[in-house]
Amino acid sequence: MALATMIMAASEQAATGKRPGFWALAFLCWSGLVGIFLAGDLFNAYVALEVLGLSAVGLVALGGSGAPQAALRYLVVAVIGSMLLLVGIGLIYAATSTLDIHLAGARLAELHAADGPSPATLPLILVTTGMGLKTALVPMHAWLPPAHAGSPPAVSPLMSALVVKGSFYLLLRVWLDVFPAHSTIALTLGILGAVAVVWGSLMALAQKHLKRIVAYSTVSQVGYLFLAFPLLDLPGHGREALAAVVAMAVAHALAKAAMVTAAGALVLGTGTDHVDGFVGAARTEGVLSAGIIMAAISLIGLPLSLGFSAKWQYLTVAVQESAWWIVAVLLVGTLLATGYLLRPIASLLRSSDMYEEDHRIEPVPRPAAQRWVPFFLGAASIFTGLPAAPLAELTLLGVAP
């Protein structure tokens, strides 16, 4: 997805913003993501997360007139989240005398099983809160919509599809490998995820600008990821819940990268991101429109898509555990997603004679990269749902039964 974003960015100077520095910051952001994935100890993971966060702040600042304010707000949130993470890591080191992820987890499990208060509770709260801030979990999400709206077209897909996933991946990893199970905090995260799904969707329904719709859609889709935490520690179903949340993260990343790159191309072609400015654009930008439609299919969770497979895995575990509130959230979120995603699609497909011509903007033809990158990303979000079972087995390689 990062490679696809780079291809889109290389297609036109306007895609990377009005200020120089995109390429250095983008590759630094990519390096931070790889570092988080490869880190074997907590401090290296913290350093990689800092590289990711600071480069993402710089990328947001490359945008238009409101970008510096949005970047400053994001910087404040990133610093607070990093501070909470660092304090939590310090407490873990004080309790275990190690920063190795697996060794720290083994020692915390021993201390948790012993008599007396567990030393893992406070660092778990601190780390979870810090990563919730960076992942834009409701009610800590206010920084994300301005950062999306003010970012250059080539930055928004990195922010939505990958940057928020870096902090979530780290949270998921320490939750599974470092901290003992904590049902109260897990339930709290699940409830906040449910609120995010509904609140983000309602806010997306109220927006009239495509980039704002996509931004609040990200807030909603992040909520689905946090719905997994009450299910991860269930006896006999933790592996299925892990496969579901990984599938959901990948489905969202593919579909949202497609949606955001297509939105950026439309904005560059029309000069506006107002939904009404795209009326009839499908006549001249059919490939772009197809990419948006395929991305919407996966985000809604319609059959055959990876989004559908991920939601089906969620539903299977939730029904087996009688977690009917999660089932209700999934159904309500799907209906609301249908509502806010059909609006831009309807504008793209609407005939011009059904709309006032003075409001319609004929899009300037887009370079091939800006048309085909969203198309292939959208197609990937659909067709990766076909081999859902083998992908789930691949996800669980190395995970203890």
N, C-alpha and C positions, 0 to 999 in steps of 0.2 A: 504493500500500500504506500509506503514511503517512496519506493521507486516510481510508482505510478504518479504520485504527486510531483516528483522531480521532473518527470517527462512533461506533465502539464505545465509546470513552472517555466520550463525551457522554451515553451511554444511562443511566449509573448512577454515583453518586458513589463507590461502593465499587470501581469499576473503575480508578480513578486513585490508589488508595492512601489511607493514613490521614493523610498529611501534605499540606499545601498546596504548590503550586508546580508541579503537573504541566504545566499549559498553557504557562507560560513556558518550562519546560525542554524540552517536546516541540517547540515551534516553534523553539527554539534548536537542538535536535538536527536538525530538518529543514533549517534554514538551513546548518548545517555540512555536511550531505550535499550540498546544492546547490553550496556553495562548493567542495568537493572536485571535483565534476564539472566546474565551470566554470573552475577555476584554470588559468592559463596559465604560471605560474612556480612553482618549487618552494617558495618561502617562503610564498606565498599558500596553497598546498596544505597546508603545515604548519600555518598558522594555522587554516584551516578544519577540519583534522583535530583540532586542540586544542579548538575549539568543540564538535565532535561528541563527543569523548571526555569532556570535563568535564560537558557536559549529560547524557550517558548515565550517568555516575557519580551525578549528582544524581537522575536518574530511578530508578535502582536503590535509592537510599537512601529512596525514598518508601514502600517496602514494609513488611512486618511486623517482628517482633522481631529476626530475623536479618539484616535488610536493611542496617543500618549496617556490620556486619562485612564483608558481601559487597561493599558499595560501597567500603569502605576497601581491600580486597584488589584490587578492580578499579582503583582510583585508583593504587595502587602500580605495577600492571602498565602502566597507561596512561602514567604518568610515565616509566617506564623505556623503553617503546617510543618515546615522543616524543623522549627524550634521544638514543637511538640514531639516530632519523631526523634530528634536527637536526645531530648531529655528521656524519652522512653527507652532508647538504646542504652543510655548511660545507666538507667536503673536495672536493665537486664544484665549489663556487664557487672554492676555492683553485686547482683545476686548470684551470678553464675561464673564470674571471672573468665568469660570467653565471649567472643563476638561471632564465632562460627555458628551458622544458623541451626544446623542439626544438633550440634553439641549443646548449644544454649537451650534448645527445645527439650533435650533429654534431661538436662539438669533442672530446668524449671518444672518438668513433670515430676521429678523426684521430690523437689521442695513442695510442690502442690499436694502430693500424696502424704507428706508428713503432717504431724500435728501442728496447729497454729495457723495464723493468717497466711494466705498465699502471697508471695512476692510478685506474682504475675499480674494481679488485677490492675494496679495503678499504671504500669507500663502499657498494658493492653488498652486501657482507656485512652491514654495519651497518644499512642500510635494510631489507634482507630480514628480518633478525632482529627489528627493531623492528616491522615490519608483521606478521610471524608472531605476535608476542606479542599484538598488538591483534586479530588475526583468530582467535585461539585455536587455532593449529595445534599438534598434538601434537608435543613434550611440553610446550608452553607454554599449555595449555588449562585449567589447574586453576581459574582464576578464573571460567570461564563457567558451570558448573553451579550454584554457589551464587548467582551473580547472577541466573540464570533463576529458580531456586526461590524466591528472596526478593523478586522484583520483583512489583509490582501487575499485574493481568491486562492492562491496557492498555500496559504497558511491555515485557513479554516479547516481543510481536511486533516491536516496534521494535528490540530488542536482537538477536533471532535473524535476522530477515529483512533488516534494513537496516544496523544499526550495524557489524556485522562485515564487511559488504560494502564499507563506506566505505574501510577500511584495505586490503582486498583490491584494490579498484579502483585505489587509489593505487599499490600495489605492481605491479599489472599494467601500469599506465600507464608507470611509470618503467622497468620491465623492457623494455617494447617501444620506448619513445621516448628513453630516456636512456642506459641502459647497453648496452655491446656484449654479444654473446652469450657466455655462460659455461656450458659444458656440465656441468661438475662441480657447480656450485651448482644448476643446473636439475635434474640427476639427484637431488641430495640432497633438494630440495623435493618431487620426485615420490615418493621413498621415504618421506619423512615423511607425505606425503598418503596413501600406501597404508597406512601404520601407523595413521593417524587413521581411515581408513574402517573398518578391522577392529576397532581398539581401541574407538572410540566406539560401534560397533554392539554389541560384546560387553558394554560397560558399560550400554548401554541395555537389553539383554536382562535384566540383573541387577536393574533398578530395579522398584519396585512403585508408584511415584508418577508420575502422568502428566507433571507438569512436569519431573521428572528424566529421564524417558524422552525427552521432547522436547529437553531440554538436551543430552543425550549424542548424540541424533540430529543436532543441529546440529554437534557436534564431528566426527561421521562425515561429514556432508554437506560440511563445509568441506574435508575431505580430497580429495573429488572435484575441487574447484577447483584444488588444487595438483598433481593428477595431470597437468594440462595443461602444466606448465612444461617437462618433457622433450620435449614435442611441438611447442612454439611455434617453436623455431628450426630445425625440420627443413626442408630445401629442398623446396619444392613443397607442403608440407602445413601451413605455419604459419598460413595463413588459415583452413583448415578447423578447426585446433585452437583458434584464437581464437573462431570461431563456436560451437564446442562448449562452451568454458568460459563464454562469455557466456550461452548458452542454459541451461547448468547453474545459473549464478548466478540467473537470472531464475526458472527453474523452482523452485529451492529457496526463493527469497524468497516467491513466490506460495503454494506449498504450505505452507511453514512458518508464514507469516502466518495462513493459514487454520487450521492445526492449533493454533497457540498461542492465537488468539482464541477458538476453540471450547473449548479446554481451560480458558481463563480463565472463560468463561461457565459451564462445568460446575462449576468450583470455586466460583464465586459462588452457583450454584444449589443445590449440595449441601453446601458447607462443608468439603469434603475434596477432595484431589487423589489419593487412593489409588485405584488401578484398580478394586478391588473395590467401591468406593463408587458406581460408575457402572452397576452391574448392572441391566439392563433399562431404562436411561434412554432408549433409542431409542423406547420406547412413547410417551413424553410429549414428547421433544425430537427428533423425527424430522429436522427441518431441520438442527439442529446435528450430529446423527449423520451425515447425508448430507455435510455439509461436511468432517467428519473423514475419512470414507471416500474422498472424492474427493482430498483432500490426500494420504492414504496411497497412493493409486494413483500419483500423480505422484512421491512420494518413493521408492517402491519402483522405479518406472520401468516400469510396465506399458504396453502399447501404447495409442496414441492420445494419451497425455499428453505434456506438454512435457518431463517428466523422462525419458521413453522416448526422445524425439527427441534430447535432449542426450547420453544414454548411447550411442545409436546412432552419433552423430557421433564420439564418443570411440572406439568400437569400430572404426569404419571407418578412422580414421587409425592406430590402434594395430595393426590387422591388416595394413594396407599397409606399415607400417614394421617388422613382425614384433616388436612390443613386447608379447610374450605375457604378461609379468608384469602389464601394465596390464589386459589382457583378463581375467586371473584375478582381479585386485582388483575389477573391475567386477562380475563374476559372483558372487564371494563376498559383496561388499557388498550386492548385490541380495537374495541369499538371507537374509542376516542382517537386513536391513531388513524383509523380509517377516515374520520372526519377532517382532521387537520391536514392529512396528506392528499386527500381528494381535491382540496381547493386549488393548489397550484397545478395539479394535473388537469383539472377542469379548465383552467385558464389557458393552458398550453393547447388543449384540444378544441377549445371553443371556436366556433366559426366567427369571423370578424363581423359578419352582418348582424350578429346578435349583440354587438357591443358598439358603443360610440367610437367612431373612427378616430376622433381627435384625442382619445386616451390611449390608442394603440401605438406601440413603437415597433417598427420593423427592425428585427435584429440584424446587425452586421454579421456576415458569414464568419464563422469561427475557424481557426486553424484545425487541421486534422487531429492533432493531439488532444485538443480541448473537447473534441466531439467523441473520439473513440476511447479515451481513458475512462470517462464515466460509463460508457457502454459496457466495456469489458469488466469493470468493477461491479456494475449492476448484474451482469450475466453471472459473474462468479458468486454473488450473493444468492442467486437462484440455484445454480447447478451444483453448488457444494452441498445443498440439502439432499441431493439424491443419494450419495454414499454416506448418509448420516451414521449408520451403525459402524462401519469401519473407522470413521473419524472419531467416534466416541471411544472405540477400543484404543486408537492411537493416543487419545488424550490421557487414558488411564495407565499407559505404560510406566512402570516404575512406581505406581501408587500402591501402597500397602492395602491388601484386601481387608 
